[in-house]
Amino acid sequence: MKFKVVFTVLTAALMASACSNTRDVAEGEFDYVNAQVATPVARSGSLQVEDANNRFAVPEIPAQPEVALGAQVSIRPPQQVIAAAPGSRIEEGLRESRVYFDIVEGMEDLKAGVWRQMISVFDAFEMDYTRNEERGLLSSERFRTELYRTSRPGWRNRLTGEDIIAEAELQVELEFTLARHGRSGVLEARVIEPQFYLDGELQPLPMNFARSYEARLLNDVSSAIARAYRSDRAVFARATMDVELGTTRAGQAAYTLSTDFATAWVLMPGVFSELNFRVDDLNQSEGMYYVSYEPFGDRGWLRRLAFWRSRESTPLGVQDGTEMTFSVDEIDGVVYIVPQIDGEAVSAETLAAWFPLVSDAFSVQQDR
């Protein structure tokens, strides 16, 4: 009885092992891959046959020696991209490998948080790569990496522990594009000119290899973001930005910030509120805010009668109700904010007088 149980277990194990070796391959024979082009069928001399019009001619396809055929074709679908990080999502039906991110509670700087995890994933590969933080792009040099090992057939090889080593040679890129408003973005992975090797010999590239490898990269970044969000949300904290006095390349007096346009743009409404400006209109594509200075609250008929409220009595020394524009522009990682009254840039002396209040207003927004 005991022997029967042991025999049954061993048989089941062998069957499972056999199945595991063929589970990626369709059943049946693959003789069709060796099919040769046949000569046209000769017709009998007594048979009346219409001349061919080639309406249904099979087009000739040039041979591609590196394309997987027959038993080399896996029936498994490619690895799927998983929306593991908070605020992440997937859009179905895309040919590109992408994952989308939206800011959720606790994420102040989406770009910085995603960028850090992109770098951590690339560092794990121990390969050389270049960084372009302005574009949000990481691009590797061409490198070779081990994919997996399988036991070599034969009992002697099992005793010596010799394996068949599968490797890939490729270049990879990760690029994160942030929306102008700074609250969402898309991360894309690209595998460039991959090659597949078994025991150092070049082989046809497995089906869906590139897409599965891209999905792996995206899933690694998404999982790293999820871990960071759970354990240390400071990763997504916005770096402190100091406001300074400066000038634009055109010579206009301006406030400057070492940041990107999107970050500065979303801070401005809160800054205006702190400084008692009301936003009347805006044009993000032109980087322009249209505001009214209202240090004493909303405009009303009683307030219009308050003629005693002079220019000198306002915190900024500007007449109550004055309409102004603030242009926001980024050049080489520096944001220039230029206030204007009646189309004329405010003087450097006036900006210096406003500076303590403006600096405090930006600090309040960054602390929120």
PEJO-V662276 format. One record per pair of residues at least 6 apart in sequence whose C-alpha atoms are under 8 Angstrom apart, sorted by sequence separation. I is the first residue (numbers start at 1). J is the second residue. If there is no record, write none. Layout:
<<I & J> <I & J>>
//
This chain:
<<83 & 89> <131 & 137> <132 & 138> <151 & 157> <152 & 158> <157 & 163> <178 & 184> <179 & 185> <196 & 202> <197 & 203> <229 & 235> <247 & 253> <248 & 254> <272 & 278> <282 & 288> <283 & 289> <311 & 317> <312 & 318> <314 & 320> <329 & 335> <330 & 336> <339 & 345> <340 & 346> <83 & 90> <91 & 98> <103 & 110> <122 & 129> <131 & 138> <151 & 158> <178 & 185> <195 & 202> <196 & 203> <228 & 235> <229 & 236> <246 & 253> <247 & 254> <257 & 264> <272 & 279> <282 & 289> <311 & 318> <312 & 319> <328 & 335> <329 & 336> <338 & 345> <339 & 346> <82 & 90> <90 & 98> <91 & 99> <102 & 110> <130 & 138> <131 & 139> <177 & 185> <178 & 186> <195 & 203> <196 & 204> <245 & 253> <246 & 254> <247 & 255> <281 & 289> <282 & 290> <311 & 319> <328 & 336> <329 & 337> <338 & 346> <81 & 90> <90 & 99> <91 & 100> <129 & 138> <130 & 139> <176 & 185> <177 & 186> <195 & 204> <196 & 205> <245 & 254> <246 & 255> <280 & 289> <281 & 290> <310 & 319> <311 & 320> <327 & 336> <328 & 337> <89 & 99> <90 & 100> <129 & 139> <130 & 140> <151 & 161> <152 & 162> <176 & 186> <177 & 187> <195 & 205> <196 & 206> <245 & 255> <246 & 256> <269 & 279> <279 & 289> <280 & 290> <281 & 291> <310 & 320> <327 & 337> <328 & 338> <88 & 99> <89 & 100> <129 & 140> <130 & 141> <151 & 162> <152 & 163> <176 & 187> <194 & 205> <244 & 255> <245 & 256> <279 & 290> <280 & 291> <309 & 320> <326 & 337> <327 & 338> <88 & 100> <89 & 101> <128 & 140> <129 & 141> <151 & 163> <152 & 164> <175 & 187> <176 & 188> <243 & 255> <244 & 256> <279 & 291> <280 & 292> <326 & 338> <327 & 339> <88 & 101> <127 & 140> <128 & 141> <150 & 163> <151 & 164> <174 & 187> <175 & 188> <243 & 256> <244 & 257> <278 & 291> <279 & 292> <326 & 339> <87 & 101> <88 & 102> <127 & 141> <149 & 163> <150 & 164> <174 & 188> <175 & 189> <243 & 257> <277 & 291> <278 & 292> <325 & 339> <326 & 340> <87 & 102> <149 & 164> <150 & 165> <174 & 189> <242 & 257> <277 & 292> <278 & 293> <324 & 339> <325 & 340> <81 & 97> <83 & 99> <87 & 103> <127 & 143> <149 & 165> <173 & 189> <174 & 190> <194 & 210> <241 & 257> <242 & 258> <277 & 293> <278 & 294> <324 & 340> <325 & 341> <81 & 98> <87 & 104> <148 & 165> <149 & 166> <172 & 189> <173 & 190> <241 & 258> <276 & 293> <277 & 294> <324 & 341> <81 & 99> <86 & 104> <115 & 133> <147 & 165> <148 & 166> <172 & 190> <173 & 191> <241 & 259> <276 & 294> <277 & 295> <323 & 341> <324 & 342> <325 & 343> <119 & 138> <146 & 165> <147 & 166> <148 & 167> <172 & 191> <173 & 192> <191 & 210> <276 & 295> <295 & 314> <323 & 342> <118 & 138> <146 & 166> <147 & 167> <171 & 191> <172 & 192> <191 & 211> <275 & 295> <295 & 315> <115 & 136> <146 & 167> <147 & 168> <170 & 191> <171 & 192> <276 & 297> <145 & 167> <146 & 168> <170 & 192> <171 & 193> <191 & 213> <265 & 287> <299 & 321> <144 & 167> <145 & 168> <170 & 193> <171 & 194> <191 & 214> <144 & 168> <145 & 169> <170 & 194> <190 & 214> <296 & 320> <144 & 169> <169 & 194> <170 & 195> <189 & 214> <293 & 318> <295 & 320> <143 & 169> <144 & 170> <168 & 194> <169 & 195> <189 & 215> <293 & 319> <294 & 320> <142 & 169> <143 & 170> <168 & 195> <169 & 196> <293 & 320> <294 & 321> <142 & 170> <143 & 171> <168 & 196> <189 & 217> <293 & 321> <294 & 322> <142 & 171> <167 & 196> <168 & 197> <189 & 218> <292 & 321> <293 & 322> <141 & 171> <142 & 172> <166 & 196> <167 & 197> <188 & 218> <292 & 322> <293 & 323> <140 & 171> <141 & 172> <166 & 197> <167 & 198> <187 & 218> <292 & 323> <293 & 324> <139 & 171> <140 & 172> <166 & 198> <291 & 323> <292 & 324> <139 & 172> <140 & 173> <165 & 198> <166 & 199> <167 & 200> <290 & 323> <291 & 324> <139 & 173> <164 & 198> <165 & 199> <290 & 324> <291 & 325> <138 & 173> <139 & 174> <164 & 199> <165 & 200> <290 & 325> <291 & 326> <33 & 69> <137 & 173> <138 & 174> <289 & 325> <290 & 326> <33 & 70> <137 & 174> <138 & 175> <288 & 325> <289 & 326> <316 & 353> <137 & 175> <288 & 326> <289 & 327> <316 & 354> <136 & 175> <137 & 176> <288 & 327> <30 & 70> <135 & 175> <136 & 176> <287 & 327> <288 & 328> <30 & 71> <135 & 176> <136 & 177> <287 & 328> <135 & 177> <287 & 329> <26 & 71> <25 & 71> <25 & 72> <25 & 73> <26 & 74> <24 & 73> <25 & 74> <26 & 75> <24 & 74> <25 & 75> <24 & 75> <24 & 76> <118 & 174> <115 & 176> <114 & 176> <265 & 328> <264 & 328> <111 & 176> <111 & 178> <261 & 328> <261 & 329> <261 & 330> <260 & 330> <111 & 182> <264 & 335> <110 & 182> <110 & 183> <260 & 333> <110 & 184> <111 & 185> <259 & 333> <260 & 334> <261 & 335> <258 & 333> <259 & 334> <260 & 335> <258 & 334> <259 & 335> <257 & 334> <258 & 335> <256 & 334> <257 & 335> <256 & 335> <257 & 336> <103 & 183> <182 & 262> <256 & 336> <102 & 183> <103 & 184> <180 & 261> <181 & 262> <182 & 263> <255 & 336> <256 & 337> <102 & 184> <180 & 262> <181 & 263> <254 & 336> <255 & 337> <275 & 357> <101 & 184> <102 & 185> <179 & 262> <254 & 337> <255 & 338> <275 & 358> <100 & 184> <101 & 185> <181 & 265> <182 & 266> <254 & 338> <100 & 185> <101 & 186> <181 & 266> <253 & 338> <254 & 339> <100 & 186> <101 & 187> <252 & 338> <275 & 361> <99 & 186> <100 & 187> <271 & 358> <274 & 361> <98 & 186> <99 & 187> <248 & 336> <98 & 187> <99 & 188> <247 & 336> <98 & 188> <271 & 361> <97 & 188> <98 & 189> <270 & 361> <271 & 362> <96 & 188> <97 & 189> <253 & 345> <96 & 189> <97 & 190> <252 & 345> <253 & 346> <253 & 347> <254 & 348> <271 & 365> <253 & 348> <267 & 362> <270 & 365> <121 & 217> <255 & 351> <254 & 351> <253 & 351> <267 & 365> <121 & 220> <267 & 366> <121 & 221> <118 & 221> <117 & 221> <245 & 351> <114 & 221> <117 & 224> <245 & 352> <117 & 225> <245 & 355> <114 & 225> <113 & 225> <97 & 211> <243 & 359> <97 & 214> <242 & 359> <97 & 215> <99 & 218> <116 & 235> <243 & 362> <98 & 218> <97 & 218> <113 & 235> <112 & 235> <113 & 236> <112 & 236> <113 & 237> <241 & 366> <107 & 233> <110 & 236> <112 & 238> <240 & 366> <106 & 233> <109 & 236> <108 & 236> <109 & 237> <238 & 366> <107 & 236> <108 & 237> <109 & 238> <78 & 208> <106 & 236> <107 & 237> <108 & 238> <109 & 239> <77 & 208> <78 & 209> <106 & 237> <72 & 204> <74 & 206> <79 & 211> <80 & 212> <73 & 206> <74 & 207> <78 & 211> <79 & 212> <72 & 206> <73 & 207> <78 & 212> <79 & 213> <81 & 215> <88 & 222> <80 & 215> <81 & 216> <84 & 219> <68 & 204> <79 & 215> <83 & 219> <66 & 203> <67 & 204> <68 & 205> <79 & 216> <81 & 218> <82 & 219> <85 & 222> <66 & 204> <67 & 205> <68 & 206> <81 & 219> <84 & 222> <85 & 223> <65 & 204> <66 & 205> <68 & 207> <83 & 222> <84 & 223> <85 & 224> <82 & 222> <85 & 225> <86 & 226> <85 & 226> <84 & 226> <86 & 229> <134 & 333>>
//
